[in-house]
Amino acid sequence: MPGQLCAIHQPNFFPRLSTLAKLFTADIWVVLDDVQFTRRDYQHRCVVTGPDGAERWMTIPVRLPAGRPTLIRDVLISDSGQARGKVRGLGRHCFAGSPYWPAVRDLLSQVDDALARYDRLADVSEISVTALLRTLIWPGTICRSSEIRTRTGRSERLADLAVAVGASTYLCGTGGARYLDLTPFTTSSVSVSYFQPPESPSRQPYGHRVTSLATLAAAGPARLSGQLTEHAASWRALPATVDSPADDDCIRAGIPVRPPA
């Protein structure tokens, strides 16, 4: 895959390993901050597991100034004190006994500082992601979709964002296969690759639900960074053999998808 790969994704709060791996593989992360906020998603919360293995939500309480249509960039934190207490208390409860607690503690501290400084959710959630990426020595760059003018169609918008940041390939999660139209990418000479995340290096099924903090706490920054780097390199080396995202078997297998010539 010659050229730059871009991932376009909402700022998730301490994202899952599957999301983190996609961003790590990309050269550019376009922070999708001007789409509607979704309470049932991971933009303001993450799943953590305690010593007893029970799952809990680490949630930032929010207020939507425009009601349900509020964009992510406009969502306000309704109680920063409560959020800081939740991050500190639940973070320590779940990870203080882990082998790499100091690395996790540093990330929690950065988010605690962000909660003290900012009143907008997007700022805090983005910092939680960038702090993780920096810990893993990600060499990429970040920009925000709200700063880029695009068309309004879903696929057209994604293609326009990829073109605007100079990407030759759009790195899409497999969920995008349910709606993505390749036509805007084909006409813009942008390839599309459907990404499959690696297995957790801690050999625990954390990738699809639990925050990547759990993997970091168990495996450590060096080991996790090494696996993500190796996975990113192998992903870039995959041949482009599929012309349409309609082939579900290929998508599940993680084969990259490019628009037809």
N, C-alpha and C positions, 0 to 999 in steps of 0.2 A: 504494500500500500504506500506508494510514493506520496510525498507531500504531507501536509498537516492533517491530523485527525481532530475533530471537535466533538465534544459531548455537550448536549444541551439539556440541562436538568434543573429542577427547582432546588432552592437551597434547603436541604433537609437537615434537621437537627441531629447531630451525631449520626450520620447515615449508616445504613446497613452495609455489610461487606460487599454485597452485589453492586450497590450504587458506588461505593468508594472505589472498587476495582475498575469500574467503567471510567470514572473520572481520572483515575491514575493512568489508565491506558491512553487517554486522550492527550494531545498536545495543548489543547485549548478547552477550558470549561466556560461555556456561556451560561451564566446564572440566569435561569428563567424566572425572573422576579415580577413580570407584569402579566401573569395569568391569575385566574381566580384562586383564592385560598381555599383549601379543602380540609375541613376539620378531621375527617376520617383518614387523612394521609399522614405523612411523616414530617411535614414542614415545621411543626411546633412541638414535636414529641418523638421519643424513641423508646424502644423496649429494652429493658435491662433485666438481668437475672441475678437473684441474690444467692447467697451461699447454700440455701435450701433448694435451689434450682427453679424457684417460682418466678414467673415473669411479672414485671411491673412496668407501668408507664412512667417515664420521666418526662413531665409535661410542663411547657411554659404557658401560663394562663394568658389568653389574648382577648382583645376587643376588636370588633370589626366596624370601623367608622361608617362604612357604606352598607352594612348588613351582609347578606350572603354574597353579593357580587364583588366584595372587597378584593382588590388585587393583593398578592403576597407582599409587594413593596409597601403597601399602605396599612398592613395589619399592625396594631399597637400591642405592646405588652401591658397587660392590665394590672399586674402586681409583681414588680421586679423583686421585691423582698421575698415573696413567696417562691418565686422562681429560683432565686439564689439559694434559698434554704433547701429546696428540693434537689438542686444540682449537687450541692455540697453533701447533704445528708444521705441521699440515695446513692450518690456516687461512691462515697466512703463505705456504706453498707455493702454494696455489691462488689467492689473491686479492691478494698484495702487489703484483703488477704491473698490477692493474686500475685504471681511471680513478678509482674512488671507494674506494680502499683505506682511507682514514681512517675512513669511515663503517662499513665492515665491521670494521675493527680495534676500534672502540669497542664494537660488539656482542660480538665475541669476548672482549673484556676483561670485559664485564659477566657473561658466562657463566663465564669463568675465576674471577671473584670468587665467583660462586654455587657453583661446584664446591668452592671452599675453605671455604664456610660451611655447606653443607647436605649431608646424607647420603642424602636421598631424591630419586629421579629426578624425581618429579612437580614438585618445587620448581624444579629446574634447567631442565627442559623448558618449564615455564610461563614462567619468566623469559626464556628465549630467544625466546618468542613475544611477550611483552609488550614486550620491548626493541625488537623489530622494529616492533610497532604504534606505540610511542611515537615512534620515529624517523620514521615516516610520518604523524605527527600524527593518529592515530586518536582520535576524541572519545568512544568508547564506554566501557562499564563491564564488569566481570568478576565472576563469582561461580563457586562450585564446586558440582558436583552432589552431592558427599558431604555438603553442609550442608543439603540439601533432601530432605524425605520424599516418596516417590513410590510408585506402584504398581509391580509387578514386570514386567509385560509390556513388551516392547521398545517398541512404539508408544505404549502407555499411559504409560510412563515419560517418553518424550520430550514428550508432550503435557502431562503434569503439570509438567515442568520449565519449559516455555514459559509455562504459566499462573502458576507460582510467581514468575517474574521479571517478570510483567506484560506479556509480549509478545503482540501480536496476530497475529504471523506467525512461523512457524518456517521458517528458511532452511536448506534441506536440500541436501546434495550429491546429484548425480544418482545416485550409488550407492545412496542410500536408497530409490530406486524399486523395488529388488529385494525389499524386505521391508516397506515402510511401509504400515500400515493407517490409512486416513484417519478411520475411525470415532471413535477417541478425540479427534481434533482437532475433528471436526464437533460432537461433543457438548460440547466445551469452548469452542466459538466461536473456535477458533484456526485461521487460514489456514495453508496450506503452500505454499511456493514453492521449486521446484527450481532450484538455482543453477548457472550456467555461468560459469567464470572468463574474464577477458580474455586476449588474446594478450600474450606478454611484450613490454614496450616495447623490450627490447634485440634483438627479432626473432630470438630463439634459443628452441628448443623446450624450455624449462626447466620449464614448468608442471606436468607430470605426474610427474616423477621427481626432478629435481635441486632442491636447496634454493633457496629464494628469495634467499639470500645472493648467488647467482650473478647474478640479475637486478639486485639492488641494486648490486653491484659494477660492473656494466656500464652501468646506466642512471642510477644516482644516486638519492638519497632524494627530491629534488624532483620529478623526472620520474616516478618510480614512484608516489609519493603522488598526483600529479596524475592519472595514468591510473586508479588505483584509485578515486579520488574521482569521476571522470567516469563510470566503469563502475558504481559504486554508485548514482549519481544516475539513470543511464539504466535501471538494473535496477528501481529503485523506480517509475519511470514506466511500466513495462510493464503492459498491461491484463491482468486476470485472466480468462482465457477457457476454462480447462480444468477439468473437474470431477473427473477421475480420473487418477491417476498411471500407469494401465495403458497409456496411449498413448505408446509408446516414441519415436515420431517427434517428438511435442511435447516430450518430456523432453529428447531430444538437442538440440532447437532452443533449449532454455532458456526455454520459456514457463512462467510461474508457474502453480502448481496451487493451487486453493482448494477447500475442501470444498463440496459442493452446499448451496444454501440450504435 
